[in-house]
Structures are given as structure tokens and as C-alpha cells.
Amino acid sequence: MAKEFADLINKLGKFFFIMTIKQKLAIRSTVLKGHVNKYAILGLIISIGSIVFASLIVAYQMTGELSLSSFLLAQTSNPAIWALDLTPFMFAYWGQSFCYELANKAELIIEDKTREYVSKSGDLELKLKYESNHDSLTNLPNSRLLAQRINQGIKQINKGEHLAVVIININNFKQVNYEYGTFSGNSLLLQFTEKLKLILIEPYMLQAYMGMNMIARLQGAEFALLIPRLRSEHNLNLILQKVIDTTSTSFMIDGNSIDITTTAGAALYPPHGQNDEELIHHATLCLLHAEKQGKRFAIYEPSMHSSRKTKRVMYKEISSAIVNEEMRILFQPNYELESNKIIGADAMLTMEHSKHGYLDNEKLVSIVEGTSIVKNLSIYMLRHAVTQLADLHKRGQQIYITVQLFNATDLELPPYIDSLLKENSLSPDCLKIAITEKACLSDQTQSIAFINALDAMGIKIVISDFCSGYSSFVYLTNFPISEIKIDKSFVVNMMKDEKKYTVVKAIIKLAKAMDLVVFANGIEDAATSNAVKKLGCFYGEGSFYSPPIEMDTFEKLLQKNI
């Protein structure tokens, strides 16, 4: 019904377009004929005036006076006047005939032009139809055409087959645009488009597509693959793995080789959606889920949808808790491993939730990451941690506190931190700022400016989850990092897993080679503590020493530790 209505609107639009042209040209034809009549009458008046004037001159010459009798005498006795009397009728007839012929020819031209406009309007219609269904940069089908093809594919699908919609995103594409410019970013998109086209002729894709391949560009760095007839013998996980492996590669921009990674999300008809909107929405949801989890791809599961709803509710509750000062700050003591002396603490944000219980730092971050509330959370943490640190210093406990920020690109935070330290009469070396590898690498240009601003103030920067999965050591040379914390996923199991033990050993060696302080995060037993000490790591934290505790308990622990 919607399609028939759209066709009707299209036809009516074309009809009114042609009628408008005809009407405008017909009006111009009528105006032309009106001008013909106007100038013919004017010519007749001038001719009659000339006859009267000539007759009066002749009459005066003949009789020496100007009178009716002399005028009639001139008219009846002078052959030249007779000839002149005929000119108005001759010119009026000739002018009318000539001009009407001209007007008729103009009408013929109008008809020809009308037919030409009709022809051009057809070409224009085809052009507009193409442009409305294709991306202007890559000439790939756009989301509109993708939706049409999905619905067509759903109607044609056979029993035992699935239709798959795969959304692929180029990770950190905004960073490419920022560093190299929009022109280079567009060049990358065009190269990526060609890479996708090559994927479609791979044997595994041809079998899965049954020859009906399609790729589309949705928006920005988001592309879509449509697999209209995916048979049960084709494993979607393997297809996605191959697609990600192929698209995560190097591209040349401005003579530089840039490594690009991609993430994908997929949804299937009929289990994951009944129309184009549901399938595209669920595939996009999968993409976001994969990005959040640090995975390369994901296939839709209903739990993702419910999880997203839960996060939205919790997001509002966290926002409310910040406003109402309902969050708590706990402190994880930092130890010098050789002497068992407390040298500082990590400030950790926590919240008691009525349904989900205790929400620690990591859970809170996973909920609010990438939202506007991140800044509010960071400010809340800084304000409370620095205030409590100032109270400790007033009571003679000269230690530092490490505060983890969840956003390493907000350039408004360094001035806020500076004013906060001055307000509480604290020196910059009392505060360490910890950031995650992910936050550090999300926007390197902004991160460098952010970290340099803190470094200029004398604040030490800590990587809180070194080697957690964002495998790049570039920032260790680009950023003024002073300390790295080995991610606890390696430390906790290092005594049971030889590979993790080797990783911890390698990180400690790397830190020494780069003159960085190395810190073991997640020490849960004496064996692990002794092992990291032997490897050359002299600082750590974990449940073996102390769990996260309230400020009152932490202060008592400090007094005993003197």
C-alpha cells in the first residue's frame, strides 16, 4: 500500500511538473500575440496620422489655407495622397499576417520544448531515484535501498535458510579524520569500500550469498553486508571471523600506512527480527555490545536487548546518586612489598543498588562509559577523594592517593584538578591520576594534550590496566607516563598459568627498561607477592594485603602501619 501511494505521488509530481511548464510557455505565447495586436494598432494610428499630416500640407500648398474644403481637394486631386491612403491597410494586413505567423512558429517551438522537458524530466527522475538510493561518496547502496532489499529478501527466503544483516564499523575512524583531515578520511572509506567488494567474490561469501551479494554504506564509518540466503551448513561465526580478519588491515593514506581494525554485529531473519528495522537495529546493538566487550564481532542475543534496557535504568539511578551524594569512596591501600609499608591508596567509587547489590568501580564504568555522565562521575570522585586526602594530611598522614578518571580527553578536567588541589592546600605530588589503556588510546591527540596538561602541573600519570587487551605500547613513548599497573587478570592467576607468569615477567622487564615504576594489581596470596618481588616488582595491592576500605578504617590501618 505504501509503495502504491509512493508511485501515485511520483506520477502526480511528474504530471504537475509538465503541466507547469506547459502553462508557463502557453502564457508566454498569449503575451506574444497580445504584443502583435498592440503594435499593429499603433502602426495603424501612425499611418493615419501621417496621411492627415501629408494631406494638410498639400491642401495648404494648393489653396493657401487650411480648411475642410482644401483638405478634401487635396485628397481627391493628388495621386500621391491616394497611394499614401492605401498604406495603413497594407501594413496592417502584412504586419498582422507576419506577426501571427511568428507567434504560430513560437507555439511550435513551445511544443518542441515541452517534449524536450518531458524527456529531460524522465532522465532527471532516474537520476534522482539513483541518488536517493545510493551513497554519494562510495556509490554503494544506502540504508534506504538496504531496507528495501532486506524486505525483498525476506519475501523470497526458503525453508531452512536465513537472511543475515551484518553491520561493520571502522574503529577509531574519527581519529583518522582528526589527524589526517576529511579528504584523507574519505580516501580511507573508498579504499575500504573496494576491500568489501573483494570480500564478496571470496568463495566462502559466494556460497553463502548464493550469488545475491550486497554491501551498503549506512553512515560515517558504518557499512552493512546483506546475506539473503544463508543456509544452515554455513557457519555465520566463521564468515564474520573471515570478514573481520580481511578488513582489519593496513591502508595507505598520504603516503603513510595506517592499521585499521573493524568490529561487526549480526542479526538473522527469522529468529532475530521480522523486518528491516528490527534486523538493522539488532545488528547495530550487537556491534555496540562487541565494542563494549572488546570483542571483534557478536551475533544478536535477546539478553543484549534486556541488558541495554537495564543499563538505561541504572544510568538514570547513577545520575541521581551523584546529584544526591549517595555514592561512597573506598580506598585500596598501596604497599611497598619489601617493607609491607602503606605508601598510598587507590580511591574507588562504589554504590549500593537496591536490585543489583554492590556496584564497584569497574561495574559503574561499564554502565556509564561513553556517556555524558562520565565527567560528573570523575568530578564526584576527585572532589571527595581530594577532600579526604587533605584531611589525612592535616592529621599528619603524608601519603598520596590515586584517582582513576574515566575520560582522558576532557580538557576541562586538568584546570579543575589544579583549582581543587590549591583549594585544599595540597601539592601535585600528593595526587596520581590513573587512566585505562582504552581511555588513553580512544583519541590520542586529545589524550596527549590532556596528559601533558596534568604532567605540566606535576601530577604523575598511571596506566591502571597495562596489557589488558589494547595491544599497543606506542603511548609509553608518546605520553609522559610514570607508572604502569599490571592488569590483575595476569597477576591473579600467574602462579597457575605459565603464560601469564611469562607476561608479568616481560612487563616488569619492559618497565625497568623504560625507567617506569611497575605496580602489581591483584595480589591475593603470599606466593604471588613473593613471585612479583623476585621478578623485580616492588609495589602492589590486593586482597592479600587489604580489601578496599572506608576512610576511617584506612586511617586506623595507617596508624598501625607506622
C-alpha angles and dihedrals in degrees: 000000000000091000093050090049091050091050090049091051090048093052093046090050091052092046093051090046092056094041090052091054092047092048093050093048092046090053089052090051092052091048090052092053090047089055089051092056092044095053093041091057091045090052091050091052092050091049093051090047090052091051092051092047093048092046092052092052092049091046091054092048091051101044106013091237141079111236141128091259092051090046092052090046090055091048094050101039106038117078091196089061090049090056091046090052090062096054099079092057094043095048093042092053094043093044093048093047094046096045095045088051088052091050091049091052088050089055090052089051088050091054091049091049090048091055089047091052090049090053093047092047088058091053090045090051091054091047093049091047091053093047092048090055101040138062111252095220104043099020087228120139111275131222091277094058091040089057091051092050092048091054091046090050092050090056093050099044118122130219113280093024132105133206113222129201114196122189115200124192130192105229119234093002090150088061090057090051091048096048101037104023135248094285092058090043089056089048089055091050091052092049090047090051090056089049090054091049090054090051090059092063094050111116094242091053095045090054092048094046096044086220096302098108125167138172126183139184113231106179139321107338095344119114133175135217119202117204103186099181113029108169123212093250090062113086110220091199091059092046091051091047091053092046092052092045091051097046096042095080144105125293129188117240122172090342092307125115110230123192111224127193127194138202127204140196126192138195129187134215124254102014098045104035144353101217143020095274095053095044095048091044093050093045089051090048088054091051091054090046091052091049092050092049093045091242126142095228143351138197118221121269124179089236089068090063094048090044090054091050090050091051091052091054092045091047089060092046092050090049089052092047091055092051092046094045091239098141126097131220115219125187126223107203117233115217138202095227098211096053099025087229121151109238100170145324143245113238110224127192117222138175135192110226121199093223106021099038122212114016113195130196095277095049092048091051093049090055099047100031112129094015133108091251091071091082092050089050092051092048091048091051094046095046096050097038095048092045091053091044089054090053090052092051091050088056092051101261103133102192136126130242127214116215119193115219120204096208124050096182104061103107091190091070100069093059089046091052091048092052091045093054092047092047090055095040093241127145118233093246089068090069131060122189117215123199132178125244089245093054090045094053100037093089110002096187093055092039092054091052091046095049094042089054091054092044090052088056091054096253116142119232121221128193100219100196107029115188092007095141109294092102103204127113092182094103091059088070098032098047130055093244116169102178140025127200115209107234110256092232086075099039098047095059101026093111092054099037117057093197092055090047088054091049092052090049091050093049092052090051091048091050091051092048090053094042093244128147109245122208128191113223119198106027105171104167143025093254092059091045092052092045096054090045091054090049090056103262110132103177132060152137138209146119091294087071103026139326120232107291141186119267093253092054091043092053091051089050090052091053091052091046095058 
